[in-house]
Amino acid sequence: MLKGKHIVVGVTGGIAAYKACELVSRLSKQQATVEVVMTEAATSFVNPETFQALSRNPVITSLFQSVKYWEIEHISLAQKTDAVIIAPATANIIGKIANGIADDFLSTMVMASTVPVVLAPAMNTQMYENPVLQRNLELLKSYGYHFVDPCEGLLACGDTGRGKMADPALLEEYLVSLLMPKQDLAGQRILITAGPTREEIDPVRYITNYSSGKMGYALAEMAQKRGALVTLVTGPCQIPVPEVNEVVSVLSTEEMLQAVMIRYEQQDAVIKAAAVADYRPADRAAQKIKKQDDSSMELTLVKNPDILWELGKAKNNQVLVGFAAETENLIENAASKMTRKNLDLIIANDLTQPGAGFNHDTNQVTLLYPDGHSQQIPFGEKKKIADSILDEISRLLDGKIV
Ligand SMILES: Cc1cc2nc3c(=O)[nH]c(=O)nc-3n(C[C@H](O)[C@H](O)[C@H](O)COP(=O)(O)O)c2cc1C
């Protein structure tokens, strides 16, 4: 499946470097072009000749060894590759990448690269749990670096705990899904709403919420990668907009309603991931409201249209998916919302869970179906969660009566 892909395998100085041999062998068997870059420390664990034989390519071990031709190797390699995977990834390389240090071939090439970079951390449990390392991981995740998390087990240092590098087979699988996304949504028209809405009080003030748009954007990106024709209707967000068929930017809930309703008929599925404001100021002041002498002021709010309810009412064979972000009685509230709004699936999002909900790169959700059954999606990156949600939507679209 990886035939024709160019993959750089970075190997750093940890005991798990021997496992990178299996990874390189697996990728070569898939007929990918594999080039191995080793740090100096890595060469103390595995001989470069081993990787040379397994990859059938020269192995790079130093920033200056290759300054022979006109090409600057760390730049040209970064430009021609489809993905970089660093396995094992030491605490050191993670720290260097997170802090912009480029003092050897691997770290310099990563700095110059715009393709996906996957890291497979491997280290002693205390090193892995060190808050400095955890901060670096979070930072890199927020920049879009991919991680295949280490598992628990007996470590080379004799301890038992988290820090064991993920299996090479799992790393291979991750690369396949990253570089060869399945096309199970090919041709399906999916509209996704994302982000908060903004309800203006006057020309300088508004009511909104903490939604970042990350979950909706992750769904849009992954659906597009899986072949869907995606329309993203987005409230104001501060994150890069994914490349999808159509992007419609809106501000208020009413604008979002308009944008969604005029496109609804053409859609095969609609996913409402936006956190819309339920109320808006009754009147938007034309001029900035001046501070008064009174100790309080009153702002009258009126109810906004309920977009999901409108969609449920007008549903004509579309798969309709909603989100329920709750701080209490999650499952009950989500199930009742699903019934009231005629949904095919609701994604219950517990805002009280650490690392879940608004503004995080990670999430943990429960999928609820009208027949009463539910499915828990474990804590993970929003893109991974998005993929699991899309698996279900793909299944619902397959079963749709046309
Ligand atoms: C025997 C031995 C095993 C090591 N195993 C690991 C490891 O599993 N993970 C890690 O982060 N560092 C490990 N280290 C420490 C790294 O080799 C060290 O931090 C080095 O500077 C990493 O350099 P690099 O990231 O450029 O490869 C080990 C060191 C030794 C001597």
The ligand as an SDF file (V2000), in Angstrom:
LIG
                    3D

 31 33  0  0  0  0  0  0  0  0999 V2000
   21.9290    2.4210   27.4020 C   0  0  0  0  0  0  0  0  0  0  0  0
   21.1710    3.6810   27.1380 C   0  0  0  0  0  0  0  0  0  0  0  0
   19.8220    3.6090   26.8560 C   0  0  0  0  0  0  0  0  0  0  0  0
   19.0940    4.7670   26.6300 C   0  0  0  0  0  0  0  0  0  0  0  0
   17.7660    4.6650   26.3190 N   0  0  0  0  0  0  0  0  0  0  0  0
   17.0400    5.7890   26.1140 C   0  0  0  0  0  0  0  0  0  0  0  0
   15.6730    5.6910   25.8060 C   0  0  0  0  0  0  0  0  0  0  0  0
   15.0810    4.6260   25.6890 O   0  0  0  0  0  0  0  0  0  0  0  0
   14.9790    6.8400   25.6300 N   0  0  0  0  0  0  0  0  0  0  0  0
   15.5680    8.0710   25.7520 C   0  0  0  0  0  0  0  0  0  0  0  0
   14.8660    9.0720   25.6130 O   0  0  0  0  0  0  0  0  0  0  0  0
   16.8780    8.1630   26.0220 N   0  0  0  0  0  0  0  0  0  0  0  0
   17.6370    7.0670   26.2160 C   0  0  0  0  0  0  0  0  0  0  0  0
   18.9750    7.1820   26.4890 N   0  0  0  0  0  0  0  0  0  0  0  0
   19.5650    8.5090   26.5670 C   0  0  0  0  0  0  0  0  0  0  0  0
   19.8470    9.0620   25.1720 C   0  0  0  0  0  0  0  0  0  0  0  0
   20.7130    8.1700   24.4620 O   0  0  0  0  0  0  0  0  0  0  0  0
   20.4870   10.4290   25.3060 C   0  0  0  0  0  0  0  0  0  0  0  0
   19.5460   11.3350   25.8480 O   0  0  0  0  0  0  0  0  0  0  0  0
   21.0080   10.9530   23.9910 C   0  0  0  0  0  0  0  0  0  0  0  0
   21.5070   12.2490   24.1800 O   0  0  0  0  0  0  0  0  0  0  0  0
   19.9380   10.9710   22.9380 C   0  0  0  0  0  0  0  0  0  0  0  0
   20.4360   11.5480   21.7660 O   0  0  0  0  0  0  0  0  0  0  0  0
   19.5700   11.6310   20.4300 P   0  0  0  0  0  0  0  0  0  0  0  0
   18.2120   12.0970   20.8100 O   0  0  0  0  0  0  0  0  0  0  0  0
   20.2950   12.6160   19.5930 O   0  0  0  0  0  0  0  0  0  0  0  0
   19.5800   10.2670   19.8270 O   0  0  0  0  0  0  0  0  0  0  0  0
   19.7330    6.0240   26.7070 C   0  0  0  0  0  0  0  0  0  0  0  0
   21.0890    6.0810   26.9880 C   0  0  0  0  0  0  0  0  0  0  0  0
   21.7880    4.9480   27.2030 C   0  0  0  0  0  0  0  0  0  0  0  0
   23.2620    5.0480   27.5150 C   0  0  0  0  0  0  0  0  0  0  0  0
  1  2  1  0
  2  3  1  0
  2 30  2  0
  3  4  2  0
  4  5  1  0
  4 28  1  0
  5  6  2  0
  6  7  1  0
  6 13  1  0
  7  8  2  0
  7  9  1  0
  9 10  1  0
 10 11  2  0
 10 12  1  0
 12 13  2  0
 13 14  1  0
 14 15  1  0
 14 28  1  0
 15 16  1  0
 16 17  1  0
 16 18  1  0
 18 19  1  0
 18 20  1  0
 20 21  1  0
 20 22  1  0
 22 23  1  0
 23 24  1  0
 24 25  2  0
 24 26  1  0
 24 27  1  0
 28 29  2  0
 29 30  1  0
 30 31  1  0
M  END
$$$$
